[in-house]
Amino acid sequence: DVGLGFILSRLTMKFYKPIGSYRDIKVDTWTSEGRAFSTLRSFRLYDGDEVAAEALSLWALVDVNERKPVKISSYDFGFEHEPPLELDAPSRVAFPKDLELEKVGERKIFFSDCDYNMHMNNTRYPDMICDFLPDPKNCHLESLTLSFVHEAAMGHTLSVYRAMKDENTYLFRTVDQDGTTCLEAEARVGVLK
């Protein structure tokens, strides 16, 4: 339908094995029955016959002209829904009330980061989070949960804050120069062997 669009709200990814450059991968994806203004979409990535990663995403249906949510039941997907993936990773980012975040850096939003609306494309955030892990060369992501709160516009600079939740888990928050939170994330890491 003209004027309707899906906006990514949350994404949880679970990584089981690394996928090297130039590998042929296969991706299965499916939707699940939605509620209110949102729907779930699941992804399973295969490297050969092995499952390399899985992801579960939450999408909001909006009227792009009015910038208002639209009931998901008003949209005909044209195909059957399937049950969503159940991942051993949090579907939401939860910050303990007493958690103190430390500013670990800044990230300017460049033209190459942006989508056609001149906002940072959601696909750029995982790389940014990995750049701010304490020891990115000696660890690997086991899971990553992203909650997209607000757009980050081209030319703006995000402040990146981080805290340890436990010995293998880091919480992140990015804050735009006007004080608006853009992203909250939880990254669970393992040590490379």
C-alpha positions in Angstrom: 0.0 0.0 0.0 1.2 3.5 -0.8 2.1 5.5 2.3 2.6 2.5 4.6 6.0 1.4 5.9 7.5 -0.9 8.4 9.9 0.6 10.9 12.4 -1.6 12.8 11.8 -1.3 16.6 13.9 -4.1 18.1 16.3 -6.8 16.9 17.8 -9.7 18.8 20.5 -11.7 17.1 22.2 -14.9 18.3 25.5 -16.0 16.7 26.5 -19.7 16.7 29.5 -19.7 14.3 31.5 -17.1 12.4 30.8 -16.7 8.7 33.9 -16.0 6.6 34.1 -13.6 3.7 32.9 -14.8 0.3 30.8 -17.7 1.8 27.6 -18.6 0.2 24.9 -18.3 2.9 21.2 -19.1 2.8 18.6 -17.1 4.8 15.1 -18.3 5.8 12.8 -15.6 7.0 9.1 -15.5 8.0 6.6 -13.4 9.8 4.4 -14.2 12.8 1.0 -12.9 13.5 1.1 -9.4 14.8 -0.6 -7.5 17.6 -1.7 -3.9 17.8 0.7 -1.9 15.6 3.6 -4.4 15.3 4.6 -7.7 13.9 7.5 -10.1 14.4 9.9 -11.4 11.7 12.3 -14.3 12.3 15.5 -15.0 10.4 17.7 -18.1 10.3 21.1 -17.9 8.5 22.8 -21.1 7.2 26.5 -21.6 6.3 26.1 -24.8 4.3 23.9 -27.1 6.3 24.8 -25.5 9.7 22.8 -22.7 11.4 25.2 -19.9 11.8 22.9 -17.3 13.3 19.3 -16.5 14.1 17.4 -13.3 14.7 14.1 -12.1 15.8 12.9 -8.6 14.9 9.9 -6.4 15.9 8.5 -4.1 13.2 5.9 -1.3 13.6 3.6 -0.5 10.8 3.2 3.3 10.2 1.6 5.7 7.9 4.7 7.4 6.6 2.9 10.6 5.5 1.1 11.1 8.8 3.9 9.5 10.9 1.3 7.6 12.9 1.1 3.9 13.8 -1.4 1.7 11.8 -3.1 -1.4 13.2 -1.3 -4.4 11.8 -4.6 -6.1 11.2 -5.4 -3.5 8.5 -2.5 -4.8 6.4 -2.8 -8.0 4.3 0.5 -9.8 4.2 -0.8 -12.2 1.5 0.8 -15.3 3.1 0.5 -17.5 6.1 2.3 -16.6 9.4 4.5 -19.0 11.3 5.5 -19.2 15.0 8.4 -16.8 15.9 11.8 -18.0 16.9 12.5 -18.4 20.6 16.1 -17.3 21.2 18.2 -17.8 24.3 18.9 -14.0 24.4 16.9 -11.1 25.8 14.3 -9.6 23.5 14.4 -6.3 25.3 17.3 -4.2 26.7 16.9 -3.7 30.4 19.1 -1.3 32.4 19.3 -1.9 36.1 18.2 1.3 38.0 21.6 1.7 39.8 23.7 1.1 36.7 26.3 3.8 36.0 27.2 4.2 32.3 30.6 5.5 31.3 31.1 7.6 28.1 33.4 5.6 26.0 33.5 7.7 22.8 31.6 9.5 20.1 30.4 8.6 16.7 29.6 11.1 14.0 26.9 10.2 11.5 28.2 10.4 7.9 26.4 10.3 4.6 27.5 6.6 4.1 25.7 5.7 7.3 22.4 7.0 6.2 19.2 5.7 4.7 17.1 7.7 2.2 15.6 9.7 5.0 19.1 10.9 6.0 19.0 9.0 9.3 21.5 6.4 10.4 20.6 3.1 8.8 19.8 0.5 11.5 22.3 -1.9 9.8 25.1 0.4 10.9 24.5 0.1 14.6 25.9 -3.5 15.2 29.3 -2.4 13.7 29.3 0.7 15.9 28.6 -1.3 19.0 31.4 -3.7 18.1 33.7 -0.8 17.7 33.1 0.2 21.4 33.5 -3.3 22.9 36.5 -3.1 25.4 38.6 -5.7 23.4 37.0 -6.3 20.0 40.0 -8.1 18.5 39.9 -10.8 21.2 36.2 -11.5 21.6 33.2 -12.5 19.5 29.6 -11.7 19.8 27.4 -14.4 21.2 24.2 -12.3 21.1 23.2 -8.7 20.4 19.9 -7.0 21.3 19.2 -3.6 19.8 16.3 -1.3 20.8 15.9 1.6 18.3 14.5 4.5 20.2 15.0 7.6 18.0 16.6 8.4 14.6 20.1 9.8 14.5 20.4 12.4 11.7 23.3 12.9 9.3 25.9 15.3 10.6 24.9 14.7 14.2 27.3 13.2 16.7 26.3 10.4 19.1 27.8 10.0 22.5 28.3 6.3 23.3 27.9 5.1 26.9 28.7 1.6 28.1 28.5 -0.4 31.3 29.2 -4.0 32.3 26.1 -6.0 33.3 28.1 -9.1 34.1 31.5 -10.5 33.1 30.4 -11.3 29.6 27.6 -8.7 29.0 27.8 -5.0 28.1 25.0 -2.5 28.0 25.2 0.5 25.6 23.3 3.7 25.1 23.8 6.2 22.3 22.7 9.8 23.0 22.3 12.4 20.3 23.9 15.9 20.7 20.4 17.2 21.7 20.2 14.7 24.6 17.9 12.3 22.9 18.5 8.6 23.4 18.8 6.9 19.9 19.7 3.3 20.7 19.9 1.0 23.7 21.8 -2.3 23.3 23.0 -5.4 25.1 26.0 -7.3 23.8 27.0 -10.7 25.2 30.5 -11.7 24.2 32.7 -14.8 24.4 36.5 -14.9 24.3 38.2 -16.0 21.1 40.2 -19.3 21.5 
